[in-house]
Amino acid sequence: MGFDIYRIEPLEPNRFTLHRLRSLPMGGVSGLLAKHLPAMAASNENWTLSAQEVLKLAGVDDTEGHGVFFDLSQTSVDQVNLFELISVSGRTVSIITDALFHFKVACVSRNRTEISGPNGEISVSDWHDKPTRFEQLRLEGGTRGGNWAWSEPPQGASATVLQRAGHGKC
């Protein structure tokens, strides 16, 4: 499970090919959030980053045709579960960052071979009208430092509400 940068290419009407370019470490002391949030939160502890802003912070000059995707299926040989990052909002204080990630479900498939190409690219249908997901995460880091490791968010059991996604081809 992790964040990756993908190039998005139109394939045919309502279909796209996703080419994984590289991973995007978000947590940890060398991750994107640890590098940029302390300075952002120094002027305002509440912040929001669009996916395009995340790409720019990650060094992607031309954000057009690129996206940040959260891959829940990296440990699975057969399944593909990709969520496109729309934005991330949060609050960063001295040693804690609480973040709310907004995603669109790009692909949920039980059979990777049906949607994968010879170079590992993934063919998906247009996901922009598919369900939205929100995930709250906490990082052990803030304006005064920390290890920026992911931890349990401060919410009660069953506080995250997810819409059911369809199964089958992407």
C-alpha atoms as a printed R data frame, in Angstrom:
    type eleno elety resid chain resno       x       y       z
1   ATOM     1    CA   MET     A     1   0.000   0.000   0.000
2   ATOM     2    CA   GLY     A     2   1.398   3.391  -0.920
3   ATOM     3    CA   PHE     A     3   1.288   6.517  -3.032
4   ATOM     4    CA   ASP     A     4   2.532   6.463  -6.633
5   ATOM     5    CA   ILE     A     5   2.794   8.965  -9.463
6   ATOM     6    CA   TYR     A     6   1.184   7.819 -12.712
7   ATOM     7    CA   ARG     A     7   1.089   9.239 -16.221
8   ATOM     8    CA   ILE     A     8  -2.509   9.228 -17.504
9   ATOM     9    CA   GLU     A     9  -3.001   8.748 -21.245
10  ATOM    10    CA   PRO     A    10  -6.325   8.704 -23.101
11  ATOM    11    CA   LEU     A    11  -6.765   5.337 -24.787
12  ATOM    12    CA   GLU     A    12 -10.173   5.646 -26.402
13  ATOM    13    CA   PRO     A    13 -13.404   7.390 -25.436
14  ATOM    14    CA   ASN     A    14 -13.968   6.852 -21.698
15  ATOM    15    CA   ARG     A    15 -10.813   4.683 -21.287
16  ATOM    16    CA   PHE     A    16  -7.363   5.564 -20.067
17  ATOM    17    CA   THR     A    17  -3.995   3.903 -19.671
18  ATOM    18    CA   LEU     A    18  -2.190   4.465 -16.372
19  ATOM    19    CA   HIS     A    19   1.614   4.184 -16.471
20  ATOM    20    CA   ARG     A    20   3.256   3.989 -13.043
21  ATOM    21    CA   LEU     A    21   6.260   6.327 -13.005
22  ATOM    22    CA   ARG     A    22   7.513   6.117  -9.422
23  ATOM    23    CA   SER     A    23   6.536   5.835  -5.812
24  ATOM    24    CA   LEU     A    24   5.810   8.983  -3.799
25  ATOM    25    CA   PRO     A    25   6.772   8.658  -0.126
26  ATOM    26    CA   MET     A    26   4.312  10.779   1.866
27  ATOM    27    CA   GLY     A    27   5.238   9.726   5.416
28  ATOM    28    CA   GLY     A    28   8.595   9.307   7.132
29  ATOM    29    CA   VAL     A    29  11.242  11.934   7.819
30  ATOM    30    CA   SER     A    30  12.207  12.116   4.126
31  ATOM    31    CA   GLY     A    31   8.598  12.008   2.877
32  ATOM    32    CA   LEU     A    32   6.830  14.801   1.041
33  ATOM    33    CA   LEU     A    33   4.704  15.869   4.019
34  ATOM    34    CA   ALA     A    34   7.664  16.084   6.428
35  ATOM    35    CA   LYS     A    35   9.561  18.218   3.915
36  ATOM    36    CA   HIS     A    36   6.804  20.748   3.288
37  ATOM    37    CA   LEU     A    37   4.189  20.833   6.063
38  ATOM    38    CA   PRO     A    38   6.232  22.422   8.873
39  ATOM    39    CA   ALA     A    39   6.846  25.555   6.773
40  ATOM    40    CA   MET     A    40   3.233  25.622   5.535
41  ATOM    41    CA   ALA     A    41   1.856  25.200   9.056
42  ATOM    42    CA   ALA     A    42   4.104  27.918  10.506
43  ATOM    43    CA   SER     A    43   1.754  30.549   9.073
44  ATOM    44    CA   ASN     A    44  -1.474  28.550   9.374
45  ATOM    45    CA   GLU     A    45  -1.852  25.191  11.112
46  ATOM    46    CA   ASN     A    46  -4.783  24.295   8.815
47  ATOM    47    CA   TRP     A    47  -3.798  23.547   5.224
48  ATOM    48    CA   THR     A    48  -5.031  21.983   1.980
49  ATOM    49    CA   LEU     A    49  -3.067  20.631  -0.953
50  ATOM    50    CA   SER     A    50  -4.649  19.723  -4.294
51  ATOM    51    CA   ALA     A    51  -3.262  16.738  -6.193
52  ATOM    52    CA   GLN     A    52  -1.587  19.170  -8.624
53  ATOM    53    CA   GLU     A    53   0.135  20.934  -5.707
54  ATOM    54    CA   VAL     A    54   1.310  17.563  -4.371
55  ATOM    55    CA   LEU     A    55   2.743  16.733  -7.810
56  ATOM    56    CA   LYS     A    56   4.575  20.072  -7.952
57  ATOM    57    CA   LEU     A    57   6.018  19.527  -4.466
58  ATOM    58    CA   ALA     A    58   7.166  16.089  -5.682
59  ATOM    59    CA   GLY     A    59   9.097  17.712  -8.539
60  ATOM    60    CA   VAL     A    60   6.674  17.051 -11.410
61  ATOM    61    CA   ASP     A    61   6.943  20.169 -13.586
62  ATOM    62    CA   ASP     A    62   4.091  19.389 -15.994
63  ATOM    63    CA   THR     A    63   1.211  18.152 -13.838
64  ATOM    64    CA   GLU     A    64  -1.156  17.877 -16.812
65  ATOM    65    CA   GLY     A    65  -1.689  14.215 -17.627
66  ATOM    66    CA   HIS     A    66  -0.271  13.029 -14.304
67  ATOM    67    CA   GLY     A    67  -1.931  11.899 -11.100
68  ATOM    68    CA   VAL     A    68  -1.172  10.705  -7.594
69  ATOM    69    CA   PHE     A    69  -2.738   7.344  -6.840
70  ATOM    70    CA   PHE     A    70  -3.022   5.406  -3.606
71  ATOM    71    CA   ASP     A    71  -2.453   1.724  -4.308
72  ATOM    72    CA   LEU     A    72  -4.118  -0.572  -1.790
73  ATOM    73    CA   SER     A    73  -3.115  -3.665  -3.742
74  ATOM    74    CA   GLN     A    74   0.697  -3.540  -3.850
75  ATOM    75    CA   THR     A    75   0.953  -6.753  -1.837
76  ATOM    76    CA   SER     A    76  -1.621  -8.586  -3.976
77  ATOM    77    CA   VAL     A    77  -0.583 -10.415  -7.125
78  ATOM    78    CA   ASP     A    78  -4.148 -10.633  -8.454
79  ATOM    79    CA   GLN     A    79  -6.064  -7.563  -7.281
80  ATOM    80    CA   VAL     A    80  -5.880  -3.906  -8.298
81  ATOM    81    CA   ASN     A    81  -7.273  -1.214  -6.009
82  ATOM    82    CA   LEU     A    82  -6.280   2.281  -7.143
83  ATOM    83    CA   PHE     A    83  -7.653   5.505  -5.693
84  ATOM    84    CA   GLU     A    84  -6.752   8.843  -7.324
85  ATOM    85    CA   LEU     A    85  -5.836  11.591  -4.868
86  ATOM    86    CA   ILE     A    86  -8.004  14.677  -5.304
87  ATOM    87    CA   SER     A    87  -6.740  16.631  -2.311
88  ATOM    88    CA   VAL     A    88  -5.407  16.302   1.200
89  ATOM    89    CA   SER     A    89  -6.355  18.682   4.013
90  ATOM    90    CA   GLY     A    90  -5.149  18.754   7.527
91  ATOM    91    CA   ARG     A    91  -3.976  20.391  10.681
92  ATOM    92    CA   THR     A    92  -0.347  20.427  11.726
93  ATOM    93    CA   VAL     A    93   0.622  21.366  15.274
94  ATOM    94    CA   SER     A    94   3.807  20.860  17.294
95  ATOM    95    CA   ILE     A    95   4.327  17.089  16.896
96  ATOM    96    CA   ILE     A    96   1.082  15.859  15.304
97  ATOM    97    CA   THR     A    97  -0.414  16.141  11.819
98  ATOM    98    CA   ASP     A    98  -3.953  14.982  11.175
99  ATOM    99    CA   ALA     A    99  -4.734  14.623   7.477
100 ATOM   100    CA   LEU     A   100  -7.922  13.893   5.552
101 ATOM   101    CA   PHE     A   101  -7.283  12.391   2.122
102 ATOM   102    CA   HIS     A   102  -9.946  12.805  -0.583
103 ATOM   103    CA   PHE     A   103  -9.855  10.127  -3.302
104 ATOM   104    CA   LYS     A   104 -11.792   9.000  -6.369
105 ATOM   105    CA   VAL     A   105 -11.994   5.241  -6.921
106 ATOM   106    CA   ALA     A   106 -10.088   4.711 -10.176
107 ATOM   107    CA   CYS     A   107  -9.966   0.939 -10.311
108 ATOM   108    CA   VAL     A   108 -11.167  -2.028  -8.261
109 ATOM   109    CA   SER     A   109 -10.496  -5.337  -9.976
110 ATOM   110    CA   ARG     A   110 -10.013  -8.874  -8.754
111 ATOM   111    CA   ASN     A   111  -8.078  -9.873 -11.874
112 ATOM   112    CA   ARG     A   112  -4.923  -7.845 -12.621
113 ATOM   113    CA   THR     A   113  -4.144  -9.770 -15.824
114 ATOM   114    CA   GLU     A   114  -7.428  -8.622 -17.444
115 ATOM   115    CA   ILE     A   115  -6.480  -4.936 -17.173
116 ATOM   116    CA   SER     A   116  -2.644  -4.952 -17.278
117 ATOM   117    CA   GLY     A   117  -0.559  -4.435 -20.390
118 ATOM   118    CA   PRO     A   118   2.831  -5.927 -21.291
119 ATOM   119    CA   ASN     A   119   4.789  -3.126 -19.570
120 ATOM   120    CA   GLY     A   120   2.714  -3.103 -16.382
121 ATOM   121    CA   GLU     A   121   0.403  -0.302 -17.475
122 ATOM   122    CA   ILE     A   122  -3.237  -0.526 -16.442
123 ATOM   123    CA   SER     A   123  -6.222   0.094 -18.704
124 ATOM   124    CA   VAL     A   124  -9.175   1.640 -16.857
125 ATOM   125    CA   SER     A   125 -12.509   3.180 -17.685
126 ATOM   126    CA   ASP     A   126 -13.173   6.831 -16.827
127 ATOM   127    CA   TRP     A   127 -13.327   7.039 -13.028
128 ATOM   128    CA   HIS     A   128 -14.219  10.695 -12.571
129 ATOM   129    CA   ASP     A   129 -17.866   9.857 -11.850
130 ATOM   130    CA   LYS     A   130 -17.048   6.854  -9.638
131 ATOM   131    CA   PRO     A   131 -17.456   6.905  -5.850
132 ATOM   132    CA   THR     A   132 -15.486   9.206  -3.573
133 ATOM   133    CA   ARG     A   133 -13.490   7.955  -0.591
134 ATOM   134    CA   PHE     A   134 -12.144   9.839   2.391
135 ATOM   135    CA   GLU     A   135  -9.494   8.470   4.691
136 ATOM   136    CA   GLN     A   136  -8.295  10.142   7.874
137 ATOM   137    CA   LEU     A   137  -4.685   9.444   8.843
138 ATOM   138    CA   ARG     A   138  -2.363  10.778  11.522
139 ATOM   139    CA   LEU     A   139   1.354  11.443  11.227
140 ATOM   140    CA   GLU     A   140   3.626  11.643  14.257
141 ATOM   141    CA   GLY     A   141   5.270  14.866  13.116
142 ATOM   142    CA   GLY     A   142   4.599  18.570  13.062
143 ATOM   143    CA   THR     A   143   6.104  22.045  13.241
144 ATOM   144    CA   ARG     A   144   8.565  20.946  15.959
145 ATOM   145    CA   GLY     A   145   9.674  17.732  14.250
146 ATOM   146    CA   GLY     A   146   8.894  14.065  14.788
147 ATOM   147    CA   ASN     A   147   9.424  10.798  12.951
148 ATOM   148    CA   TRP     A   148   6.487  11.408  10.584
149 ATOM   149    CA   ALA     A   149   5.323   7.797  10.903
150 ATOM   150    CA   TRP     A   150   1.696   6.926  10.203
151 ATOM   151    CA   SER     A   151  -0.406   6.201  13.285
152 ATOM   152    CA   GLU     A   152  -4.019   5.643  14.265
153 ATOM   153    CA   PRO     A   153  -6.183   8.761  13.820
154 ATOM   154    CA   PRO     A   154  -8.081  10.098  16.836
155 ATOM   155    CA   GLN     A   155 -11.525   8.826  15.898
156 ATOM   156    CA   GLY     A   156 -13.913   6.296  17.288
157 ATOM   157    CA   ALA     A   157 -14.493   2.877  15.786
158 ATOM   158    CA   SER     A   158 -16.465   2.915  12.526
159 ATOM   159    CA   ALA     A   159 -16.000   6.665  12.096
160 ATOM   160    CA   THR     A   160 -14.846   6.270   8.488
161 ATOM   161    CA   VAL     A   161 -17.793   5.782   6.152
162 ATOM   162    CA   LEU     A   162 -17.023   4.257   2.776
163 ATOM   163    CA   GLN     A   163 -19.313   3.756  -0.169
164 ATOM   164    CA   ARG     A   164 -19.318   0.275  -1.671
165 ATOM   165    CA   ALA     A   165 -17.363  -0.008  -4.915
166 ATOM   166    CA   GLY     A   166 -18.295  -2.385  -7.696
167 ATOM   167    CA   HIS     A   167 -16.112  -5.383  -8.470
168 ATOM   168    CA   GLY     A   168 -14.922  -6.668 -11.804
169 ATOM   169    CA   LYS     A   169 -13.238  -4.932 -14.697
170 ATOM   170    CA   CYS     A   170 -11.943  -1.404 -14.262
